[in-house]
Amino acid sequence: MESKSATDHVEEMDLDQMIRDARLATEKEHGMSLWQGLKLYPKAVGWSLLISTAIIMEGYDVVLMGSFYGFPAFNQKYGKLMKDGSYGLSASWQAGLANAMNCGQILGLFANGIVSERFGYRKTMMVSLVATVAFIFVLFFAHNVQTLLVGEILMGIPLGVYQTLTVTYASEVCPVALRAYLTTYVNLCWVIGQLIASGVLKGLSDRTDQWAYRIPFAVQWVWPIPIFIGVYLAPESPWWLVRKGKLAEAKESLRRLTSRGDSSFDADETVAMMVHTNEIEKENSSGTTYWDCFRGTDLRRTEVACLIWAAQNFCGAGLMGYSTVFYQRAGLAVSQSFNMSLGQYAIGICGTVFSWVLMSYVGRRALYVNGLAILCVLLFVIGFISIPKASTATSWATGSMLLVYTFFYDSSVGPVCYSLVSEIPNTRLRIKTVVLARNLYNCLSILNGVIIPYMLNVDAWNWKGKAGFFWGGFCLLCVVWAFFRLPEPRGRTFAELDILFEKKVPARKFKSTELNLFAEEPAIVNQEVTKAN
């Protein structure tokens, strides 16, 4: 039998009591400190951290393929003899392999936007983990570069699912006080994956047999099984259950996400807040399709979410993915280049942890805008360093500036992006808006995957550090856009963000605008139920 809709359940509830409960829950969320949130939602933190570890696989695979281009054993197996006497893949094949995974992710993302909303986050995640185990076999047993291409496309499909489900789940199982920290943890997992990949490659760089590149592929089998067990045991997102009208299951999910014995917590109040928010969004938008993301006020929210993620490509972050090749083209030895990569990703981890400290004192908007401005300056510095004739000094200077760039990126733009894209959309369109945003990111990554190999390849443009001028110009445009268009969601419930967007409050005034949510929208739920009748 088909479950009742959310509106049917609202009709059965005492509307006045529900609004009172929603008001109480909203007030409690506003008054909740970070420490209180950790004490009340320790299980939610644990489940979110576990599910977010799936992103380690994406960070690992991205660095794996990018670093393989500077990996001697891999180049001898899949590459050809270059003009400088070394073995390597042509720029076209480098671009093809880099773009293959992005193409797979685009397919996985669009499918996820439909499948996860219909069947739930847990089931979608478990199927994706099983697919990951199967697709690793293709990469592990690849005998030629064409098979690698197919394997990367297939591997990209479940990775696309992880990109959106992890951050969406994190934003929906925790209160406002924890939202920024759990969503930005996704970026930490991405950096951890990069660090592990660099460490594995460093340890195998002296091998000349087939296991030099097969072992790194095999390491990817480590994560899916334990994560699958965790996802199987984890509770479903209570917001998804409310959207499906399963209010009793939503209450049970909340009880599994919170600690027992806290007299201040009431699952009925929190579910009432979710129902109230859902009804506000149903009043303001007509549906939950991809097309609805481009209607009314949701168009602005889609624009902001999409360009937040697009800026990660425009700010020159793609150079970090090719760091090993970049260091080698800058004149560093293979062993030194891998050491620099390990240092780079370790600094990235420190940067992400530092971003949690900054977010306790600075809003997401300020951190993002100022972070972009600093990255813009650093990119131009990298460009100017590369103007003189290449030498050992300029090589190390370029590498050092990339390390500085990594720290500022992973303490601002990198992690804060995940928090913003999960907070900006309305809850009914969140998964689809995040899908659209990430797919724009992936499409631009494909463009980067074509351009950057040509910038760094000795048989192509061979720009070396001068690529900093190119990306510095685009980063400057991102700074201007973010200053005028990026709102501040810090400390706002999802319902309050709905009202701010509905009232078309300018981005720079989101932080200072005062709202009395229940005075602003006293009869929305009643109107929605009346319309349904």
Buried (B, 14 or more C-beta within 10 A) or exposed (E): EEEBEBBEBBBEBEBEEBBBBBBBBBBBBBEBEEEBBBEBBEBBBEBBBBBBBBBBBBBBBBBBBBBBBBBBBBBBBBBEEBEEEBBBBBBEBBBBBBBBBBBBBBBBBBBBBBBBBEEBBBBBBBBBBEBBBEBBBBBBEBEEBEBBBBBBBBBBBBBBBBBBBBBBBBBBBBBBBBBBBBBBBBBBBBBBBBBBBBBBBBEBBEBEEEEBBBBBBBBBEEBBEEBBEBBEEBBBBBBBBBBBBBBEBBBBBBBBBBBEEEEEBBBBBBBBBBBBBBBBBBBBBEEBBBEBBEBEBBEBBBBBBBBBBBBBBBBBBBBBBBBBBBBBBBBBEBEBBBBBBBBBBBBBBBBBBBBBEBBEEBBBBBBBBBBBBBBBBBBBBBBBBBEEEBEEEBBBBBBBBBBBBBBBBBBBBBBBBBBBBBBBBBBBBBBBBBBBBBBBBBBBBBBBBBBBBBBBBBEBBEBBBBBBBBBBBBBBBBBEBBBEBBBBBBBBBBBBBBBBBBEEBEBBEBBEBEBEBBEBBEEBBBEBBEEEE
